[in-house]
Amino acid sequence: MKPSYEYKECATDGLYQKNVTKKKVYHNTLSNIKKKLGCVDKNLCATDQVFYSVILQDDSPCQCEKEALEQVQDMHIQSPKTAKFKKLTSCPEVLSCQSFKQWKSTMSMNFFNRFLDGMKFQVDRLKLYFLPIGPFPDCINSFQLKGTGMTLIQGLCEFLRLFFNGCEIVLLPMLDISSFPCKRRKHCSTGKEQYLVGDFFPKLKSMLPKDGFGIVALSWHDLYPSDDLNFVLGQANANYYSCVASFGRFDPTYVKGFQGRKNGIAVEEMQDIKKVGGKLIWKLMKVLAHETCHVFGVLHCWSYECLMNESHSSAEALQQPLILCPLCMKKIQHALSRWPKTKNLFQIKKHLASLAKFLKAVLAEETELTEGKKTCEWIEDMLKLMMAVPSVQL
């Protein structure tokens, strides 16, 4: 399939001059997916190889190809029923697609910077430090995750330990947000105080112990990324080895988009969180996992429906899966299995099985949270597929 190009016309001195902007599009075809994935490590266990083979054996056309074939052949092409990962409908520009090779090159520079900062490399396993940024209200401090006996913060640490299988999670004492020299503002619609997320990173980097790979911070307060943007659920900066996620408070951005009171939002819809429920926990897990993957240098995914898809609203973020596609999974597996002194700590089968068990326990009584149930069902189907095939040729 030939590359796609965009052509834009611009007016110059009363004459129309064609301004050709060449933007090569990276179509989600099997050949391009293979290029982004690179060679799969044949030393992986058989079940892990099956996980990657799912996309290597999926030759279903991308949406652009479907439309072209339908116009020419007047037929509808469907993805095979065995496909476990759904391709995104739009094909991204090539520069937006981070291949495994590009990721390794980026992280080589990241490790060089760590060397200059005096970070330790010879560790038995990678270590992430979890920092709660308070103060938190009583409903958060007194909450316990059902089926675990853990506090909410402890449960989130356990989730990260299971998701980044083989990584050690160390919980740091809570730090008051007043300790951070952050720029502040009042939300234009709600009047609630917000903090500029980028101002957290220098201090977080200075707090990271020399044996840590990164620091994951969780704040109760609203965050915003820049003066012209409304809010942000979380943000990461791999150069500062850190990320920040926010509980977020109930304000118009979580209810009816970005229009605020212009949409007639009632005052009670802008009240702070007073009860911890399944949807809040689900959002926290997804935001924390997403931003922590950014700390590992993984960029947004533009090929499959994946945890690393970009989102522009809280509603869109909630709809994204809590699963890494093989293109993103390979980067995390390599990081957790090859960088520490103890090799092969991360196994996909263990990652999926422990994640499903944890989600079932935490979300057991959340009947309305269909996303969690769908995720557990998907994991069970994938585990059955991985176990059914003893070996695969890659």
N, C-alpha and C positions, 0 to 999 in steps of 0.2 A: 504494500500500500504506500503511495507516494506521500511525502510530507505535505502538510497543509500550510498555507501562507495567508496572512491577512494583508489586504491592500487598503490604504487610507488615502483619500484625496484631500488636499489642502490648498487654500487660495493664496496665490503669490502674485502681488502687483496686478491684480485684476485678471490674471490668467490662472487656469487650473493646472497644476503640476501634480502628476501622480507621484505620491510619496510611498514607496514600497517598504513596508516594515515586515521583514522576514521573521516569522516566529515558527520555528519547526515544532510540530506537535508530536508528542510521544504517545502514539496510539497504544491502547491496552491490548495489543496483540500478543500471541504466545511468544513470538521471537523477541519482542521488546521486553516482555516480562522476564524471559530467560536472561537477557542482558543485564537487567537491573538486579536480578537475584544472584547472578554469577554461579560459580561452581559450588555445589553442595558438598560439604565435608563427608566423604565416604566412611570416615571413622565413627560417624554418629551411629547410635543404636538404630535398629531396624524400624522401630515405631516412629522415631523422629524423622527418618528418611521418608516415611509414608506421608507425614504432615506436609513436607515440601513437595512431594510428588503430586499432590492434589492439583496445584496450579500448573505444574510442568506437563501434566497430562490433559489439561483443559484447553482445548483449541477452539472454544466458542468465540465468535466474533465480538469485538467491542461494539458499542452503540453506533459509532460512525460507520463501521462495516455493515452492520445490520441495515441501516438506512440505505446504504448504497446497494446492497444486495436486493432489498425489497423493491427499490426503484427499477433495477435492471431485470430481476427475475420474478417480480411480483410474488414474493414468498416471505414468510415470516420465519426467522431463524431463532430458535430457542436454545438456551444454555442447557447442557446435559444435566440430568437429575443428580448426577454424582458430584457436581460442582458444589463445594462447600463455601466458597468465597465469591461474593457478588462483585463483579466489576462495576466501577463507577460509570455513570452514563456519559459523562463528559470526559474527553481526552485532554490532558494538561499539556502545557508547554514543556519541552524537553528539560529546560533548566529547573523546572519545579520537581523533577523526578530524581530523588536521591538514590543512586545505585549503591550496592554494597561496597563497591570499589571506592566510590566517592566518599562514603561514610568513613571508611578506614583511613582515607587520606586526611579528612577533617579531624579525626580523632588523633592522628599522629601529631598534628600541630597542637591539639589540646594537651596531649601528654608532654610535649616539649614545654609548654607554658607551666604545667604542673611541676616539671623538673626545676624550672627557674624559680618557682614559688616554694621549693623545698618540700614538696609532697612526697610521701613514702609510696614506693611501688611494690616492694616485696611484701605483700600481705597474703595471708592464707585465703581470704575471701574478701570481695569488695564490701565496703561498709558505707551505709547511708545513715546520716544523722537526721532525726525528726525533731523539729522545733515548733512547739505550740506558741503562738503569739497571742497573748491575752490582752485584757482580761476577758473571760468567758462568762456568760450568764449562768444562773443556777441550773437551768434546764439542760445545759450541756455538761456541766460538772457532775451532776447527779445521774446522768443517763448511763445505762448499761446495755450492751448489745445482748439481745436474747440468744440463748443457746451457747453463750461463750463466757458469761460472767465478767467480761472486760468492760472498762469504761470506753467511751467513744474514741478517745485518743489512742488507747491501747489497742482497740479493735482495728483502727486504721493502720497502725504500725504492723499488726499481724497480717492485714491484707497486703501491705507492701512486701512483707517478707515472703508471702506465698506467691505473689505475682512475679516478683523478681527472685525466683527460686535460686537459692544458693547465696543470696546477698544477706548480709547482717544488717539489721535495723536497730539503731541505738536511740532511745528516747531521751532527749535533753530536757532539763527543767524549763518550765514555762517562762517566757520573757515578756514583759509588758511592752506594748506597742510604742509607748512613750520613749523607749530606749532607741528607737530608730529615727534618725533625722530625716523624716519624709515630708515632702510637700503635701499639703492638705487642701481640700476644697469642700464646699457644700454642694450636694447633688442639686441640680437645677430644679427638679420637680419635687423631691421628697425633703430636701433640706438636710439630709443625713450627711455625716462627715465621711469623706473618702480619702484614701491615701494613694499617692503615686507609686505604682508597683516597682518601677525601675530604681527608686531610691533605696529599696531594701537590699539590693544585691551586694554593694560594697561591704556593708557590715556583716552580711551572711557569710561572705567569703572569708572575712577576717576571723569569724567564729569557728570555721570548719577546722577540726583537728587535722594534723598532718597525715594521719592514717586513714582519713575519710575520703571517699570518692566524691561525695556530694552531700548537700544539706537540703532537706525538704521542709519548708516552713508552711504552717497553716494558720491563717488569721481569721478572727471572727469579723473583722471590719471589712467594709467595702473597699475595693481596689479599682483604680482606673489607669489605663496605659498612657494616655496623653490628654492634653487639654481639649482636643476636638473629638474625643471618644467618650462614650457614656460609662462603661464599666468593663471589667474583665474578670472572668472566673479564675484565672490563674495565668502565670507567665514564668518562663524559665530563661536562664542565661547560662549556657554551657561554659562560657568564658569565665564566669564567676562560680562555676560548679554548684549552682543552686537554683531553686525554683520556689515560688510562693503561690499558694492556692488560698481561696477565700470561701468561707461559708456563704458569703453573700447574705444580704438581708432582703426581706420582702419589700421590693420597691417596684415601680411600674415596669422596669426592664424585664422582670421575671413573669409578668402577668400579661401585658398586652403590647410588648415590643418597646420601641424607643420614643413613643409619642407622649409619655407621661400623662399629666392631667388633661391633656387635650383630648384624650380618648375617654374621658369621663370616669376615671378610676376613683373608686371610693377610698376614703381615708383608711378604713380598716384593712384594705388590701396593701397598705404601705407599712403595716406594723412589723415589728421585728419578729424573728423566729421565736416561738414560745414552746414548741413541741418538736422533738426529733422523730421523724418518721422515715419510712423506707425510701421515699424519693430523695430526701436530703442525704441519707447515707449513700444511696446509689450515685448521686451527683458527686459527692465528695470522693468516692472511690475512683470514679472515672477521671475527674479532674486531677487528682493526685497521681494516678498511674500515667496519664497523658503527659503531664508536666515533668514527671520524673524521667520518662523516656526521652524528653528533650534534653535533660541533663546528660544523658548518655549519647547525645549528639544526633538522635533520630529526628529527622525533619517530618513535616506533614506528609501524609500518604495521599497520593492522587490516583491510585490504581484500583484499590478495592475498598469496600466498606470495612472500616478498620478503626480501632481506637485512636489512631493517629490522624484521622481526617480533621481538616480544619473546620471550625464552627464559628458562626457569627452571632449566635444568640444562645441563651441558656437552654431554650427549648430544643434547638438543633443539637447541642452538646448531649442532652439527655437521650436523644434518639440514636446516637451512635453506639455501636457495639462495644462491649468491654473485652474485646478479643483483638489480638494482633494478627494481621495477615502474615503470610510467610515472608514477604519482603521486609517487613519491620521486625518480625520475630527473629530472623537470622542475625540481625544486628545486636539485639539484646542477648541472644544465646551466645554469640561470639564474645561479647563483653564479659558476661558472667562465667563463661567456661574457659576462656583463653587468657584473660588478663591476670587473674589471681594465681598464686603459686599452686593452689589445689585446682586441678583441671577437671573439666566436665561436671561442674557442680549443677549447671542448669540443664534439666531434661524437660522436654515439652510435655511428655506424658504426665510427669509429676506436677508440672506447673498447672496443667489443665485440671487434673483430678483434684488437687488440693484446693484450687480456686473454686471449683464447682461445689465441693463439700462445704467450704466456708460460706459461699453465697446461700446455699440451702439453709444453713443454720441461722444466718443473720436475717434472711428475708422470708423465713418460713411462714410467718403470719401476715405478710404483706400481700394480700390477695389482689390488690389493684395494680401492683407493680409488674406488669406483663414483661417489661424489658428484662428483668432479672430471671424470670422463668424461661424466657426464650433463650437467654444466654446459657442457662444450665442445660436445657434440652440440646442446644447446639453442641456444647462440650461433650455431652454423653454420646451424641451421634458421631462426633469426631473421634472420640476414644474407641468406640466400637470399630470404626473404620481402620484406625491405627493398629488395633489388636488383631483384626481379621486378616491383615496382610503381613506375613512373617518377614518378608524382605521385598525390596523393590530395586529395580535397576535405574540409577540416576546418571 
